Amino acid sequence: MLAMLDPATVSGDDLLSLASPAALDQLAALREQAEAVLVPALATRTGTWSVGPTFTGSVLMNADADLIAAGTLVEIKTVLGSKRADGSRYATLDAKVLFQILGYALLDFHDEFTIREVALFNARFGHLAIWNLQDLLDGAAGRPVELSSLRAEFEEFLRNEGEPVVEVRRAHV
């Protein structure tokens, strides 16, 4: 059905007409969660906002974030969550998503967006977690790190097509 639509003239109403009532109900529920949780948490933040921002580093690695709200990078997920034995679901945070969020922050090589916080909004569960970027980086590294240096190392790593930035020598046993 989607293939029948003309990309040059397709409208939002055309696309919505293809969705099932159950899918439209899910979209409505996701919107309600965003209006109840995400919007109030961000509404008072003043500064530059960007929807779907790309970063300086996006030329080296195809990546764009969901939202940056006045220095807070927000990743929005709609995953179903993990399943309990009784069939109900619960929200989780896995390393892949955390590294995705940190990767976005590191791709802002020249600090254009002045990202100082990162957030994850799980729309299905209406859960918003916000972390101080520096604290999160320090905790992930197990020691204090300098954001600008980490960004420079990440840029060098990507420019060298994934080759290690630092030479690693193996000890002979």
C-alpha positions in Angstrom: 0.0 0.0 0.0 2.8 2.4 0.8 4.3 1.9 -2.6 1.1 3.2 -4.2 1.7 6.7 -2.7 3.5 9.3 -4.6 6.5 10.6 -2.5 6.1 14.0 -4.1 2.5 14.5 -2.9 2.0 12.2 0.0 0.5 13.9 3.1 0.4 13.0 6.8 -3.3 12.1 6.4 -2.4 9.7 3.6 0.1 7.9 5.8 -2.2 7.8 8.8 -5.0 6.3 6.6 -2.7 3.3 6.2 -2.4 2.7 9.9 -4.5 0.2 11.8 -6.7 1.5 14.7 -4.4 -0.4 17.1 -1.3 1.4 15.7 -3.1 4.8 16.0 -4.0 3.9 19.6 -0.3 3.2 20.3 0.7 6.5 18.8 -1.8 8.4 20.9 -0.5 6.6 24.1 3.1 7.6 23.2 2.0 11.2 22.7 0.2 11.2 26.0 3.3 10.0 27.8 5.4 12.7 26.1 3.0 15.4 27.0 2.7 14.2 30.6 6.4 13.5 31.3 8.9 14.8 28.7 7.4 18.2 27.8 7.0 19.4 31.4 10.6 18.3 32.3 12.1 20.3 29.4 9.6 23.2 29.0 11.4 25.5 31.4 14.9 25.0 29.8 16.1 28.1 28.0 18.6 28.1 25.2 19.1 26.6 21.8 16.9 23.7 20.9 17.4 21.4 18.0 15.2 18.6 16.7 17.1 15.8 14.8 20.5 17.5 15.2 23.5 16.3 13.3 27.0 16.8 14.7 30.3 17.8 13.3 31.3 14.1 13.6 28.2 13.0 11.7 30.3 13.3 8.5 32.5 10.5 9.8 29.7 8.4 11.3 26.1 8.6 10.1 24.4 9.7 13.3 21.8 12.2 14.4 20.2 12.6 17.8 16.5 12.9 18.6 16.5 16.2 20.4 18.8 18.7 22.1 17.0 20.9 24.5 19.2 23.8 25.8 22.2 21.6 26.4 20.4 18.4 27.2 20.7 15.6 24.6 17.5 13.6 24.7 17.2 10.1 23.2 13.7 8.9 22.8 12.9 5.1 22.7 9.7 3.3 22.2 10.9 -0.3 22.9 8.5 -2.8 24.4 10.9 -3.7 27.2 11.9 -7.0 28.6 9.3 -9.6 29.4 8.7 -11.0 32.9 7.6 -14.6 33.5 4.0 -13.4 33.8 4.1 -11.8 30.4 4.1 -8.2 31.6 7.0 -5.9 30.5 9.4 -3.6 32.2 11.8 -0.9 31.0 15.5 -1.6 30.9 18.7 0.3 30.0 21.3 -1.7 28.2 24.9 -0.7 27.4 24.1 -0.3 23.7 21.7 2.5 24.3 23.9 4.2 26.9 26.9 4.0 24.5 24.7 5.4 21.7 23.8 8.4 23.8 27.4 9.0 24.9 28.5 8.6 21.2 26.2 11.4 20.2 27.7 13.6 22.8 31.2 12.8 21.7 30.3 13.5 18.0 29.8 17.2 19.0 33.5 17.7 18.4 33.5 21.5 18.7 30.9 21.7 21.5 28.4 23.4 19.2 25.4 22.2 21.2 27.1 22.7 24.7 25.7 19.3 25.8 26.0 19.1 29.6 23.3 16.5 30.3 22.1 13.5 28.5 18.6 12.0 28.9 16.7 8.9 27.9 13.0 9.0 27.6 11.2 5.6 27.3 7.9 6.7 25.9 6.1 3.4 26.4 6.8 3.5 30.2 6.7 7.3 30.6 10.1 7.2 32.2 12.7 10.0 31.8 16.2 9.7 33.2 18.6 12.6 33.0 22.3 12.4 33.8 25.1 15.0 34.1 27.3 14.2 31.1 30.6 14.7 32.9 29.5 12.5 35.8 28.3 9.8 33.4 31.6 9.9 31.5 33.7 9.8 34.6 31.7 6.9 35.9 31.9 4.9 32.7 35.7 5.5 32.5 36.2 4.7 36.2 38.2 7.9 36.5 37.9 11.6 35.7 38.0 12.4 32.0 38.2 15.6 30.1 35.3 15.9 27.6 37.2 17.9 25.0 40.1 15.4 25.0 37.7 12.5 24.8 36.0 14.1 21.8 39.4 14.7 20.1 40.3 11.0 20.7 37.0 9.9 19.3 37.4 12.0 16.3 40.9 10.7 15.7 39.6 7.1 16.1 36.9 7.7 13.5 39.2 9.4 11.1 41.6 6.4 11.3 38.7 4.2 10.3 38.5 2.5 13.7 42.2 1.9 14.2 43.3 2.3 17.8 44.3 5.8 18.7 47.0 4.5 21.1 49.4 1.8 20.2 48.8 -1.3 22.2 51.7 -3.7 22.9 51.1 -7.3 23.8 53.3 -8.9 26.4 54.8 -12.2 25.5 54.1 -14.8 28.1 
